Amino acid sequence: MIRDDEIGRIVAVDTAQITIELNKDLKALIRSTYEGNYEIGCINSYIIVPVGDNRLVAIITRVFLTEDSELKKDKTLITLPSTRRLMKATLIGTIEDDKFSQGISVFPILDNPVLITSKKDLDIIFSNNPKSGDNEDPGFCIPIGKSVIFPDYDIKINPDVFFGKHAAIIGSTGSGKSCSIATIIQSILEQDDVKRTNIVILDTNGEYRSAFKIQDENGNWIDALVGRKSLYIPSDNNSSDRLVIPYWFMNADDFTRLFRAQPGVQRPVLIKALDSARNSSSNLSSCFIVREKIISELNSILSESKLRVFPAPKNIIQICESLSNWFTLDNIKNAYNELRSYYPNLPENDLNDILGSIKEIIGNADNKGYYNKLDICKVEKISNKIQPLLSELIISPQLNEKISLCNADTPCYFDKQEFRYQSIPNSITNIEFGYNKARENCSTMLLRMNRLFEDNRFDFLFGSNSENWGKIENSLATFFRDILGLASSDSKITASKNGAVDISIPFYNRQRKGASRSNVVIVDLSLLSSEVLENVTALLGRLILELLQHLSDKELSGINRGEFPVVLVLEEAQNYIPEGKKTEEESISKQVFEKIAREGRKYGLSLVIASQRPSELSKTVLSQCNSFIVHRLQNPEDLRYFKEIVPGIYNQFIEQLPSLAPRTALVLGECIQAPAIVNMREANPMPSSKNPKFYHYWTSSKVNEPNVEKVCAKWENNNVEDLKNGG
């Protein structure tokens, strides 16, 4: 006897795909039960397949008719073909002990009955139950929208899974990606038990400020959600709250990519100069600065001696005399003697003895000031005099606990002018390539370096008025407190050297004035030069990852690994995490975010990737995402690419993506109980990503014309206050 809730039988099983033949009595494709009338055969609706004690859940992906004709022996008998109504469905999960889980462990057999989903089944699938109150295991508790097929049910995600294993929000332009990001974050902040979040949005289109702040009647921006503070950091150089990332936060790789230093000569010169500059500007003992100077000059002598011919001998004599005069200074001799405590194996001969021996080897100049050519024997003698001292000094010193050396990657302050005009030239002389040839090889790097230092578009990095930048203490910690939305510390993190308080670094000023905690930090990169977009996004990502790695040391941080989770939202990620061949000049931001995608979860760093062109996005980053919110996708290349990323059982759902309406999305992955087509919640307030109203503008009798003069004056870095309203 057929059950009241039975709608058909299985006639084919193909791994996760099943084919169902509907019962003949379903003439109108409606089944009436005590719970009401149910429509049969709606695409994306659920069906139940009982197998033993389990109830398999499947989603309908296709409904069709077939005709079967029957051949009779009696040729005179006319028989009409019979019609079969079939459905195809994808098995997505199992209900066991009133709990739903994705995946299946048993398969149905032929002629297995297929049932409609009851209200109890839907409650289990959508987890429409009160929260347990267990914050250690929140379950599916953050509503993001409603089911298109079952509009009475909220679609909820598990925040620990959605953020803990990375997520991607993709779709063509205008399909609702920005609104989805905004509404998910807003939904989290609306939860009564949420007290704090650490969410950083890298906003390349300047859309998100209006999603978390609103303008009052006086034009001032105030927080949109009461008690949920957000921090907006613009990239406009004319803003007093602008983004500033001091150049000394960059590591050697950052400088190499920014200055486009080529391998061979340029990169060794740059890294050596960074190493020297950081040590010279730090509170390092003077003996180590003396060490750097001696190593630099001795390498210069070796480099010149290998040239052998004019003017090499004369250059060596000049270096020796300059170094000898410098070494006669009492403070230098004292520093050299202090150096012996860290290098107990230094040769007995002091530097003056070595320099005197080198001058004797070269000999005197003739009446015209020319020196004899250095033969191989003399070059070898010079090397033998220098190498014992040089070999000892270039090894790592035996340091005590109070002294540590900076290296090219250490984020400690150094003076950019000293770096450019002292450290770089000294580093060039150290390269065993000949000074003139080394300088010639570095010319393109030096030109780019000069341009970046002098171009006011890059003031956020190098600062045209950065004389006081080095006066603040704990600049790195202050920056992290600001960029992660932490409240000001009562410690000396916000103090400054020499009592300086007027520092042109907005993040320092905000913290010094007593910044309160911010749940969301919006870093507006829309006005940032495209030339450095990859460098800046990579720098921010790397700094946050490395901070979380250092926080893993509980003795220093006071917390365990992963106990300070951070969400990093990457808007239009294809612009700085491109897919491409691995080359020497591969995008630095791609390298950084691929590393975060692979390793960030261990330290509590989550990525939310937003992109309108997934085919142009790094496959490594996208494949590490376990949760997807997919809006309309129409480009065949994007559809094909996305199919390669997700499991094959979702292919039937992906075929629907080109026809999705705005604000509608396919949600799938571990973050959600079951894959579903969702009407996403409407963000309130909305991000600044609305479609332009062309016809309204064309037909309106009165519109507000833009103040082009004011905008251009600010753009040109002129005084806006001198312009009257209306220009």
Helices and strands as residue ranges (DSSP letters): E 6-14, E 17-22, E 30-33, E 36-39, E 46-51, E 54-68, E 82-96, E 99-102, E 113-116, H 119-125, E 142-147, E 154-157, H 159-164, E 167-170, H 177-189, E 199-203, H 209-212, E 213-215, E 221-223, E 230-233, G 247-249, H 252-258, H 266-281, H 286-305, H 312-327, H 330-339, H 351-362, H 376-393, H 416-418, I 419-423, H 424-430, H 435-441, H 443-454, G 456-458, H 459-462, G 469-471, H 475-483, G 492-494, G 497-499, H 506-512, E 520-524, G 530-532, H 533-550, H 554-557, E 566-570, G 573-575, H 588-603, E 605-611, G 614-616, H 619-623, E 627-630, H 636-645, G 648-650, H 651-654, G 657-659, E 664-669, E 676-680, H 694-699, H 708-715, G 720-722
